[in-house]
Amino acid sequence: MADVRDVTYELLRARGLTTLFGNPGSNELPFLAGMPADFRYVLGLHEGAVLAMADGYAQASGRPALVNLHAAAGTGNALGALTNSVYSHSPLVITAGQQVRSTIGQEVMLANVEAATLPRPLVKWSCEPASAQDVPRALSQALHLAELPAKGPVYVSVPYDDWAHEAPPEARHLLARRTAAAGALTAEQCEELLADLDGAANPVLVLGPEVDAERANDDAVRLAERLGAPVWIAPSPSRCPFPTRHPAFRGVLPAAVRGVTEALRGHDLILVVGAPVFRYHQFVPGEHLPDGARLLHLTGDPGEAARAPMGEALVCSVADALARLGAAPGGARRAPDPLPEPPPVRDGSPVDPAALFAALREHAPHDAVYVKESTATTGDFWRQADLRLPGSYFFPASGGLGFGLPAAVGAQLAHDELGTGRRVIGLIGDGSANYGITALWTAAQQQVPVIFVVLKNGTYGALRWFAGVLDAVGTPGMDVPGIDFAGIARGYGVDATSVRTTADFTAAFTRALDQRRPVLIEVETELTEP
């Protein structure tokens, strides 16, 4: 019989996980040595960037991603990035090397003490197999759990001497295992929902990231048009579930109780699909629902359904639900009036972020993918963006910085691997860029054709705004001056330039589109509010 290592590679191959993101340490070498030729190792220079790259890859591809971390230290370095993966429901299979099994209790150098507890409560499941013979089965469990609803990251710690042990004969059954979810609405539930929707005088849709993750955007459009309902994106969105230039689109709901209630006032039925109810940020208390409003919630995540403070929830496949609701017979109501076109933007130096986003709307490919981590420019982006296709927008789902730059690399790797031809544009604030800057090296070494746009205003813009909200003006540590991102990028091997006007940005951007290698454009921008 093959050893545990060989069976593990067969198991990963059978599940299509042949791309591995990592930064190796001594505990990981016995597994990585002599990696099969059909596997690809994507090296990152810091585990936080490694995990964020894998997260971007998983979200863009719609498939699980495999991550290899180094013991406790490497796991600790990745935990900040892991918070985003939890709330984006990214199916990451995270492995970590452990010291020789017989020495773990001695807490020798690089032992992962109580390894299974380290990533909790963030991961869906975490374990260190009780024996070498159980490693293949535990990894199989991790692979299936990561993809079953609600999707999310899992973690397995493996002592490095386990790989050389003989695998048990029954491990061969793992290679043929398949699991799938079947959470469709019953016919009765679907009929009740349709009756509620058709009976409402003024319904409204609130869509979340799960709609985009399940590629149900077109069905959401059909439902909105059938109902003649306006559409909001749920607060703090990590993805874009609805085309932003559709007449029904109303924007992103504020991330505060009172703001959501005011935006939805006048609607008697609120249908929330594929989003938590709700992910608030600013503490601005108020009534959770407008007077006379009823809230119905469709989600594939039992946790989201259970913890909501109001409404009636159904745990189901949101893709199936939207398809059936949108295709149901019934005449379409009058469509809502579209929002006015974005206001004209001022072209100056430094660049108004709204002008930069307007230039992207005009010059970027229609199927461009935006990975955004410029938090102070969120409002300007949503007012200007023209996002038409599923998988066009990714943002750190928990607000943890360091996601954007490496996630853009991972997303572009996924699209290149799938052959979609889509270009990824990373819109990164200068405060955020420093958290994941080492991913530039991976982009250069792998020749990943991401276009990085660093919006440089020399300060933590969103934090400055929040200081005003919290009456905490005068807080130290708000400014980050004196950083030459173009110089840093060139040091990592990435072509880079700095610009101060919209015209110069447009010229640099159109040149970058013609290249099949990574490019960084540093743009000096005005300070704006989210």
Secondary structure, DSSP 4 states (H G I P E B T S, - for coil): --BHHHHHHHHHHHTT--EEEE---GGGHHHHTT--TT-EEEE-SSHHHHHHHHHHHHHHHTS-EEEEE-HHHHHHHHHHHHHHHHHTT--EEEEEEE--GGGGGGT-TT--TTGGGTTTTTSSEEE--SSGGGHHHHHHHHHHHHHSSSP--EEEEEETTGGGSBPPGGGGGGGG-------PPPHHHHHHHHHHHHH-SSEEEEE-HHHHHTT-HHHHHHHHHHHT--EEEPSS-SB--S-TTSTTEEEE--SSHHHHHHHTTT-SEEEEESS-S----S-----SS-TT-EEEEEES-HHHHHH-SSSEEEES-HHHHHHHHHHSS-PPPPPPPPPPPPPP----SSBPHHHHHHHHHHHS-TT-EEEEE-GGGHHHHHHH----STT-EE--TT--TT-HHHHHHHHHHHHHHHT--PPEEEEEEHHHHTTSTTHHHHHHHHT---EEEEEE-SB-HHHHHHHHHTT-TT-S--B-----HHHHHHHHT-EEEEE-SHHHHHHHHHHHHT-SS-EEEEEEB-----
